[in-house]
């Protein structure tokens, strides 16, 4: 793989700086919007959205959604959108991210939101801040709450996600890459999709994933020809840090990474000699294409690992770099102490759980996350997907040769490991918030489904 690392370093600095500047400007603009109408719209459906599951009409499925949805985090997001502290200017709001709560030590976002939007006296409430995050979701939440109430906004979010999934599926089939759609849907099934669709917090990463997949289907050849895939993954990391509330962020790396190898056409072009529209020997795919043409599987394996490492590193740098820019801007401008607070938070979130050795604690937390799949449907479905993929891989090995096929499975094996490595690395956070971090385990299913789809492609090849 030939990468101009000087150019990539320059683009990395420019993209993170541009992201931080644009992100700050957009937040300042939306904080200029009046909040009275937003509060009215939130109050109009707030009681219905936050009502007890037993009171929800429409049957068991709606009661299940209401009981399991992430209303705690959603309520924080909504209050951040409508809260306004007298005497604080717009930039202070943007950096500090103030909100009122009924309790001083332990937040009670649902109850506090009802009091705040219900016209309660805020003098008896405690003022909190949440400056560690960008809270980029406010860029769309605030304007939308001027037009819609909370229930309508949830419905619009569900519709958007369904349309994006339909667009990815249709485009993948039309471009003859149905494996992208199959792997995407297989992974999504293990994210408890009904809860993702209706949650403001859980929707963020999924929409970023769908947007990334759609862009890859539309412009993948262009990204490869220009050699801009590293910058693409960098940008996905930046967007995740800006919009997400630390829910299941690494999924925005795993899904596009899997799609990248399923969409890959350069290596086939090198052998067939008839790749149209993109030069396979330019940019990212060059070394791998040459390796395939020479039947040099060892060299191909090294090239695959190099691509995985570069793309993953770019995503990580974009994610961590963009997040750190919020701490730096807030600290430099307002002396918020966010850098110190964030560093201690990172140390706390990544420490081993319960005093256990790190690896032992990691396995314990993996178990906690697996427990979130509280239905036998999930292990049965996972076993079925694994069995089908295994059969397809075995058939491809028999038809095309073991070395040729198994080397193509390596990227999916790496993707399979990503969620487990992430949980072990940030096990304290993954234990504390297992109710939404478990969704990164969908990457394991995504990878297994990707293997099956890759095997089908191998068998179809002349």
N, C-alpha and C positions, 0 to 999 in steps of 0.2 A: 504494500500500500504506500503510495507516494503522497505525502502531505507536506505542504509548505507550512512548517510550524511557526515561522515568523509571522506569516500572514494570519494564521489561525490565532496566535496570541494577540495580534493587533485587533482582529475582529472580536475576540472575546472581550477585551477591555472596552471597545466601542459599544458592543451590544449591551453589556452590563451597565455601563454608564448611561447609555441612552434609555435603557429600561428603567433605571432608577429615576432619571430626570423626568421622563414621560409619566411614569407611575406616580410620582409626587405631584406633578402638575394636574393630572386627572383627578386625584383625590382632593386637591385644593378646590378644583372647579365644582365637584359634586358637593363639597361641604358648603359651598355658597348657596346651594338650593335651600328654600324654606322647608322647615320640618313639620309645620302644623298640619298640612294636608297629608303628609306621610303618616303622621300619628293617627289621623282620622281613618285612613285606609287600613292601617294595621289593626286599630281598635274594632273596625267593622266586622272582621272575621277572626279576630284573635281568640275569643272564647271557643269558637267552633274548632279551630285548628289545634288548640291546646286542651280540649276536653278529654275527660277520662275515656278509655277505650270502650268501657261497658255502655257508654252513652251514645256511641257512634252507630247510626242506622246503616243498614245495607248488608248485614251478614258478617260471617266470621272473618272473611278476608280483609274487610275494612277495619274490623276491630284489631286484627293482627297488625296491620300497618300502623294504626294509631298507637298501639301498645309498644311497638318496637322502633318506631321512627326516632331520629336523633333530635328530639325537641329541645334538649338542653343547649346544644351548640347552635341550633337554628335560632333560638331565642336570643342568644348573645349577639348573633349576626344582625338580627332585626333591631335589637335595641341600639346597637352601634349605628344603625342606619337612621334612627329617628331621634336619638338623644342629642340634646343641645344644652350646654352648660353656660349659664349667664356669666359674663365677664371673661370668658375664654375666647381668644380670636380663632380664626379659621385654621391658621397654620398650627396652632397649639392642638386643636382638635385632630388635625391630620396626623400629627406626630405622636401625641399621647393616646389618642383613641379612648376618650373618657366614656364612662357609662355609670348610671346610678344602680345601686343594688340595695335590697332590704337588709342584707347582712354585711358585716364587716370582714369576717374571716372566711366564711364559706359562701360562695355565690349561689344565689337562687334566681337564675335568669327568667324562668317561666313566671314565677310569682311577681318578680320585680317588674317585668314587662307589662303584666296586667295592671299593676298599680300605676306605673308611669304613663302608659297610654290611656288608662281609664280616668285620668285626671286627678290622681292621688297627689298628696303633698310630698314633694321631693326633698323638703327640708329635713325630714326624718330619715332620708336614705343616705347611704354612704357612697361617696364618689370613688370609683375605681378607674384604673387605666390598664391598657393592654397594648403597650407600645412595642412589644417584641415582634409583632407581625405587621405585614403591610396592610392587611385587610382590603386587598384590591377588589374583593367582591362588592364593595360599596360603590364602585364605579358604575355598576349596573343596578344594584339593589335600590339605591337612592332615587334615581330617575324613574325606575319602574314603580316604586311605591307612591310616586306622584300620580300614577295612572291606574294602578291596580291595588286591590286589597290582597291580603296574605294568601287567601284561598285561591284567588284568581292567578296570582303569581305562581303558586305551586302547579296549577293546571297548565300554565304557559310553559313552565319548566319541563313538565312531563312531555308535552307536545314537542318541544324543541329536541329533547333527547331521542324520542321516537323517530322524528324526521331525520336527525343526523344518523341514527343507526340504519334507517332505511336507505339513506343516500350512500353510506359506506357499502352496504350489502349489494345494492343495485350496481354501483360503479365497479365493485370488485368482480361481480359476475360478468358485466359487460366487457371489462378489460381482461377477462379470462384469468383472473386470480381469485377464484372462489374460496381458496384456502384462507385468505385474509378475513373474509366474512365468517367462515366456519370457526376459526380460532377465536375471533373477537366475541362471537356469541357464546362459545363454550366458556371462555373466561368470565364473561358477564354473568352467566348463570350462577357462578360461585361468589358473586358479590352481593347476594340477596337483592336482586334487581328491583323488586317492588319498593324496597326501602331507599335505594339509591334514587329512584325516579322522583320520590316525593320529598326528599330532604334537600334543603338549601345547601347544607354543608357537604353532604355526600355527592351531590351533583357536580361540584366544581371539577374534581379530577376526571370524572367520567366525560364531561363535555370537552375538557382539554384533550383527552385521549381520542375522542371521536373526531375532533377538529384536526388533530395531527394525522390520524389515519386517512381522513378525507384529503388533506393536502398531499400526503404521500401518493395516494392513488391518482391525484390530478397532476402533480408536478414531480413525481419520483424520478422520472427520466431526466428532467431538467436539473434536479438536485445532484444527481450522479454525474451528469455531464460537466457541470460547473465545479464539482468537487465540494459542494456546500452541505453535505450531510452532517459533518461535525457541527457547523453553525446551526443547523436545524435542531439537533438534539440539545445544543446549548440554549436555544430559544425556548424549547419546550420546558427545560429546567427553570428558566427565568419566569415564564408564565406560571408554572406551578408554585414557585415561591411567592409570587405576587398575589395570586388569587386564592390559593388553598389555605386552609386553617389547620395544617398538619394532620390530615385525615389518613390518607393512604397514598402519599405522594409518589413513592417509587413505582407505582403502577403506570405512571405517565412515562416512565422509561421502558418498562417491560413490554407493553403493548406495541409501541412503535418499533422497538427493536425486533420483536417477532415479525411484525409486518415487513420490516426491511428485508429480512432473509426470504420471506415468502414472495416478496415482490421482485427479488433480485433476478435480472435478466441478462446481465452482462456476461456471466460465466457461460450461459448457454449460447450466447451470441459468439463467443470466442471459438466455440467448437463448431457451430453451424456456419459461421461466417456470414450471416445474413441479418444481423441486428440492425434494425432501422431506427433512425432518429437520434441515437446516442452512440458515441464512440466508447466501447467498453474498455479501451486501453487508455482512458483519460481519467485522472482523479482516483476516487476511492476503489473502484472495482478492478484496477489495472493488474495488480500483482496476482489477485485471485483468479482473474480470467486467464492470465498467462500460465498459472499453475495448473488449471484445469486442462488447458490445451496440451500441456506437456504430460498429463497424467501423473503429476508430481503431488501425491496426496499429503506428504509431510509438509511441503511448502504451502499447499493450500490450507492446511490446518493452522500453520503459523499466521497466515494472512487473515484467517477468520478470527483468531484470537486477538490479533492486532486491531481489527475493526471493532470488535466488541469492546475492547479496552478503551479505544479512543472515543467511541460514541458514549460509553458509560461515563467516562471521565468528563467529557464535555457537558453532559447532562448534570453531573454532580457539581461541576464548577459553576454552571449557570444557576443551579438551585441555591447552593451555599453562598455564591457571590452576590446574587440579588438579595437574598435574605440579610446578609451582613451589611449591605448598603443601607437598609432601613435603620439598623442600629447606629451606623456611623452618622447618617444624616440627622437623626433625632438627637444624638449626643452632641454633635458639633453645633447644631443650631439652637438647641434648648437645654443642653446639659441635663438630659433626662436620666442619665445613668443606665441607659438601655444596653450598652455594650457589656458592662459588668453584669447586669441582670441576665442578659442573654447567655453569656458564657457560663454562668453558674447554672442556668436552666439546661443548657446543653450537657454539662457535666452530670447534672441530676438525671436527665432523661436517658443518658447512655450508660449509667452505672449498672452494675450487675444487680439483679433483683434479689432482695431478701438476704444479702450477705453471701449468696452462693458463689462458687466459682463461675466465671463468665460463661463458659460453654454449658455447664450444668444448668445455670439460670436461663440460658437461651433456650435449651430444650424444654424447660418447664414453661416458659412463656409461649413457645410454639404450641405446646399443649393447651394453654389457656385460649389461644386464638382459634385452635381447631375446635374447641368446645362450643364456639359460637355457631358452628354448623349443627344446630340442635334438632336435626331431622335425619332419618335414615335415607332419605332421598339423595342427599349429597354424597355419602360414601358409595352408594350403589351407582349413581351417575358417574362419579369419578372412576370407579372400577370399569364401567362400560366403556368410557372414553379411552382409558389406558389400554384395555384389551383390544379395541378396534385399532388403535394406533400401533400396538405391538404387532398385530397380524399384518398390517399394511407395511410396516418396516421390514418384517421378516420376508414378506413377498417381494419387496423391492430388492432386498439383499440377494435373494435367490435369482432374480431376473437380471439385475444389473451389476452384481458383485458387492461383496460385503464392504470392502475398503471404500469404494466410491460412495456408497449409501451412508455408512456410519459416520464418515467425516462430515457429511452434510447435517447430521443430527447434533453435532457439537454445539452450535449456537443455541439450540433449543435446550440442551442440557444445562448450559450456563444460565439461560433465562429461568429455568426451573429452580436453580439454586438462589436466585436473587432475593425472593421474599424471606427465605430462611436466614440468609446472611444479614438482611436488614433487621429482622427481629432480634437476632443475637446481638447486633451492634447497638440498637436502640431499645433494649429489652425493657427498661423501666417504663418508657412511654408505651411500648406495645402491650405491657401488662396492665397498666393503668387504664388504657383506652382500647382494650381488645374488642370492644363492641363495634368499633369501626376500623381498627387497624387490620383485623382478620381479612379484610378484602384484598390485601396484597397477596394472600395465598392463591388468589385466582390466577396469578402468573404461572403457578405450577401447572394448573389445568390448561392454561393457554399454551404453555410450552409443549405439553404432551399432545394436545390437539394439533399444534404446529408440526410436530414430528410426523403425524399421520398424513397431514396435507402435503408435506415435503416428499414423503414416500410415494404418494400418488403422482406427484409431478415427475419423480424419477422414473416411474414405470411408464408414464406417457411419453417420455422423451425417446426419440428414435435411436 
